[in-house]
Amino acid sequence: MPPAIDAAPPRRVPCDNSPMSDPHRLAPSTLAAHAGGGIDPITGAIVPAFQPSTTYARNPDYALIGPADYTRDGNPTYPPAERLLAQLEGGAEAMLYASGMAAATAVFRALCRRGDHVVAPLAQYWGLRNWLRRFGAEHGIEVELVECAAPAGTDALVKAIRPGKTRLVWLETPANPTWDVVDIAAAAHAAHAAGAILAVDSTAATPVFSRPIELGADLVMHSATKYLNGHSDVLAGALVTAKLDDAWAALHVQRRSEGAVLGAFEAWLLLRGMRTLYARVERQAATAADLAARLEQRRDVRVLYPGLASHPGHAVAARQMHGGFGAMMSVRLNAGRAAALAVCARLGVFARATSLGGVESLVEHRHSVEGADTPTPDDLLRLSIGLEHPDDLWRDLAGALDAVGR
Ligand SMILES: *Cc1c(COP(=O)(O)O)cnc(C)c1O
């Protein structure tokens, strides 16, 4: 009989004398490039291992051989990706989910009870806004949707938070699809004074440009489908917590029991995507800033991009974002809906498709997708800027706008 292995397999370790042994000394981009650091102590592998097994054996004493038991409770492929994301966000721990929606809805389902009051922005990812309305109605939770775009909306946001009554404040910044900026520090202050938890959907900002936990957020949520993975080939979500508190413990229990876990291969792909996060997103945001500046010179569009001084949220964005303003923008066509759709039809480098954050640029007429009752204007085109050469993207945009304007 082979000897029973009863020790947990050692985790990836830094080489002797490696600066990777002290992650606090290293920039997040270095940690990302090294997939969180360390090498596999058994094989010397540079790349973290992928483990597809759903179930994990026990020794004759019926003790688990390794740290894993059953993959709904945890898979050895998760911790490297979860640890890296927690480090990038400056959080205590992260958890991966089957999608961004699975991560977002987990927060409300695990933490809100009948009679609770929830504050959330009116301008936010439409899928979550629609779900929240239904969820609130079905569970007797009062969901208050507030116009909270900074600077004008900060007061309304703070006033909506009720001491002793508000359980959760949810923010998204910059917010889909107008890229409203919400003041995270002001919201954190008001939420904590009222005894509420602050959660921030930071999908568009990415940890490259914004670290909501440093501004007081308790939870950060990502649709990892977008920039974190970055290649439009993985559906995934993530939560990061500032501290290991009761709320986080409840989220652990909920993910284990309800099972909205990420597939192991998706977790492995996500970690691979995160290794290039900084290079991708910095370049994408630089291209976005360049295109936004060029578009702003035109008379036929209005550009919504928080990096432009003309954006109402620019000052707050400049305070709470560092190194860039993201790579999402929208343009509103002065000539209206038909012109917006005609421009969309003429674009060739931009693909007409939903989603964002991939290496390829995408254009979307959100109003067509969201339906008649959406607050999204029908003259708006949402642009997700990819890694193409900026001149190719500019020629595509300017050519389509010129052709439609003639
Ligand atoms: C895409 C998206 C979501 C939903 O994430 P999925 O991975 O599609 O479930 C939530 N918030 C924002 C800002 C998004 O862009």
PDBQT file of the ligand as one rigid body, heavy atoms in Angstrom, charges set to zero:
ROOT
HETATM    1  C1  LIG A 501     -21.404  42.766 -17.113  1.00  0.00    +0.000 C 
HETATM    2  C2  LIG A 501     -21.629  43.497 -15.863  1.00  0.00    +0.000 A 
HETATM    3  C3  LIG A 501     -22.282  42.891 -14.775  1.00  0.00    +0.000 A 
HETATM    4  C4  LIG A 501     -22.822  41.490 -14.849  1.00  0.00    +0.000 C 
HETATM    5  O1  LIG A 501     -21.784  40.566 -14.952  1.00  0.00    +0.000 OA
HETATM    6  P1  LIG A 501     -21.916  39.128 -15.703  1.00  0.00    +0.000 P 
HETATM    7  O2  LIG A 501     -20.537  38.592 -15.598  1.00  0.00    +0.000 OA
HETATM    8  O3  LIG A 501     -22.395  39.405 -17.094  1.00  0.00    +0.000 OA
HETATM    9  O4  LIG A 501     -22.925  38.357 -14.925  1.00  0.00    +0.000 OA
HETATM   10  C5  LIG A 501     -22.415  43.649 -13.617  1.00  0.00    +0.000 A 
HETATM   11  N1  LIG A 501     -21.947  44.904 -13.521  1.00  0.00    +0.000 NA
HETATM   12  C6  LIG A 501     -21.331  45.505 -14.557  1.00  0.00    +0.000 A 
HETATM   13  C7  LIG A 501     -20.834  46.909 -14.402  1.00  0.00    +0.000 C 
HETATM   14  C8  LIG A 501     -21.149  44.823 -15.756  1.00  0.00    +0.000 A 
HETATM   15  O5  LIG A 501     -20.547  45.436 -16.785  1.00  0.00    +0.000 OA
ENDROOT
TORSDOF 0
